[in-house]
């Protein structure tokens, strides 16, 4: 047999039962995820439970602070992607300004501000489903990393805690300023709902 047969997706006969089992498990996992899709509150409560278990493990064991710090930074990055629009108006404005400097048309794309403007719904850079799935996976991985002493790197945790809160405050302030400047709201609490009564 030649190596090109394996590279195009075919499996050698000896590994076919293993590939079939993996495929079956993958389908079962995907089916389980698909069944959880409409249950938003339950999904987030499950994530909260796993996160509470992870934080309890950190507090009781008095270790793995660097794992907790990395987990928190990852969740912060996911939150920022969740709050940002998919098509960032600041990038569009920068591109339009560059085009004007180069002699192009004098138009600046902005979000609609009046009732006669075109309606553009808020589309997230990171959808809620992907936010939940990535957060839950990261929390489960971080929890499993606390079961080995190889990942328990000694570190002075108060510095990490203060640094995380400073980083959180600065990034959220910048994000809120961006939301105010370009007049978009990334959540739908208090917005009028149509359809069901």
C-alpha positions in Angstrom: 0.0 0.0 0.0 1.2 3.4 -0.7 1.0 6.4 1.6 -1.2 8.4 -0.8 -4.1 6.0 0.0 -4.0 7.0 3.7 -3.7 10.7 3.0 -7.0 11.0 1.1 -9.1 9.8 3.9 -9.1 6.0 3.4 -8.3 3.9 6.5 -6.2 0.7 6.4 -8.3 -2.4 7.0 -6.6 -3.2 10.3 -7.8 0.2 11.7 -11.3 0.2 10.2 -13.0 -1.0 13.4 -11.4 1.7 15.4 -12.3 4.3 12.8 -15.9 3.1 12.8 -16.1 3.3 16.6 -14.6 6.8 16.6 -17.1 7.9 13.9 -20.0 6.4 16.0 -18.8 8.3 19.1 -18.4 11.5 17.2 -22.0 11.2 15.9 -23.3 10.5 19.4 -21.4 13.5 20.8 -22.8 15.7 18.0 -26.3 14.4 18.6 -26.0 15.2 22.3 -24.8 18.7 21.6 -27.7 19.2 19.1 -30.2 18.2 21.7 -28.9 20.9 24.1 -29.1 23.7 21.6 -32.6 25.0 22.5 -32.0 24.8 26.3 -30.0 28.0 26.7 -30.6 28.5 30.4 -29.9 24.9 31.3 -26.7 25.0 29.3 -25.4 28.0 31.1 -26.4 26.6 34.5 -24.4 23.5 33.6 -21.4 25.7 32.7 -21.9 27.5 36.0 -21.9 24.2 37.9 -18.7 23.0 36.2 -17.0 26.4 36.7 -18.0 26.4 40.4 -16.6 22.8 40.7 -13.3 24.0 39.1 -13.1 27.1 41.4 -13.9 25.0 44.4 -11.1 22.6 43.4 -8.7 25.5 43.2 -9.7 26.9 46.6 -9.7 23.6 48.4 -6.4 22.3 46.9 -4.7 25.7 47.3 -2.8 25.3 44.0 -3.0 25.4 40.2 -3.3 29.2 40.2 -1.6 29.6 36.9 -4.2 27.2 35.3 -7.0 29.3 36.9 -5.4 32.5 35.5 -5.1 31.1 32.0 -8.7 29.9 32.2 -9.9 33.3 33.3 -7.9 35.1 30.5 -9.4 32.7 27.9 -12.9 33.3 29.2 -12.3 37.1 29.1 -11.2 36.8 25.4 -14.3 34.8 24.6 -16.5 37.4 26.4 -14.9 40.2 24.3 -15.5 38.3 21.1 -19.1 37.7 22.2 -19.7 41.4 22.9 -18.1 42.6 19.6 -20.1 42.9 16.3 -19.0 40.6 13.5 -18.5 43.5 11.2 -16.7 46.1 13.4 -17.8 49.7 12.5 -14.4 51.0 13.6 -12.6 48.9 11.1 -15.1 49.9 8.4 -14.5 53.6 9.3 -10.7 53.1 9.2 -11.0 51.5 5.8 -13.2 54.3 4.5 -10.8 56.9 5.9 -7.9 55.1 4.1 -9.9 55.1 0.9 -10.6 58.8 1.2 -6.9 59.5 1.7 -6.1 57.5 -1.4 -8.6 59.5 -3.5 -11.6 57.2 -3.3 -15.3 58.0 -2.6 -16.1 60.2 0.4 -18.4 57.8 2.2 -18.2 56.4 5.7 -20.1 53.3 6.7 -21.8 53.7 10.0 -24.5 51.9 11.9 -28.0 53.2 11.2 -28.9 56.1 13.5 -32.3 57.2 12.2 -35.5 55.3 11.4 -35.1 55.8 7.6 -31.7 54.1 7.6 -31.3 50.5 6.6 -31.9 48.0 9.4 -28.8 46.1 10.3 -29.2 43.5 13.1 -26.4 43.0 15.6 -24.5 39.9 14.6 -21.9 38.8 17.1 -18.4 37.9 16.3 -18.7 34.8 18.5 -22.3 33.4 18.6 -23.8 32.4 22.0 -23.6 28.7 21.2 -19.9 28.8 20.4 -19.3 31.0 23.4 -21.0 28.4 25.7 -19.3 25.4 24.0 -15.8 27.0 24.1 -16.3 28.1 27.7 -17.5 24.7 28.9 -14.7 22.8 27.1 -12.1 25.2 28.5 -13.5 24.7 32.0 -13.5 20.9 31.7 -10.0 20.9 30.4 -8.8 23.2 33.2 -10.5 21.0 35.7 -8.7 17.9 34.4 -5.4 19.8 34.5 -5.8 20.2 38.2 -5.6 16.4 38.7 -1.9 16.2 38.0 0.9 17.8 40.0 2.9 18.5 36.8 0.7 21.5 36.1 0.8 22.9 39.6 3.4 25.6 39.1 4.2 27.6 42.2 3.2 31.2 41.8 2.3 34.1 44.0 -1.4 34.2 43.3 -2.3 37.7 44.6 -0.3 39.3 41.8 -2.2 37.2 39.2 -5.5 38.1 40.8 -4.8 41.8 40.8 -3.4 41.7 37.3 -6.5 39.9 36.0 -8.8 42.5 37.6 -6.8 45.4 36.1 -6.8 43.7 32.7 -10.6 43.0 33.0 -11.3 46.6 34.0 -9.2 48.1 31.2 -10.6 45.9 28.4 -14.2 46.2 29.5 -13.8 50.0 29.7 -12.4 50.0 26.2 -15.2 47.8 25.0 -17.9 50.0 26.6 -16.4 53.1 25.1 -16.4 51.3 21.7 -20.1 50.4 22.2 -21.0 54.0 23.1 -19.0 55.5 20.2 -20.6 53.3 17.5 -24.0 53.1 19.2 -24.6 49.4 19.4 -26.0 47.2 22.1 -24.8 43.5 22.2 -27.7 42.2 24.3 -31.4 42.2 23.8 -32.7 42.7 27.4 -35.4 45.3 27.3 -35.8 45.3 23.5 -39.3 44.9 22.0 -40.0 41.3 21.0 -42.4 40.4 18.2 -44.1 37.2 17.3 -45.2 35.3 20.4 -47.8 36.7 22.8 
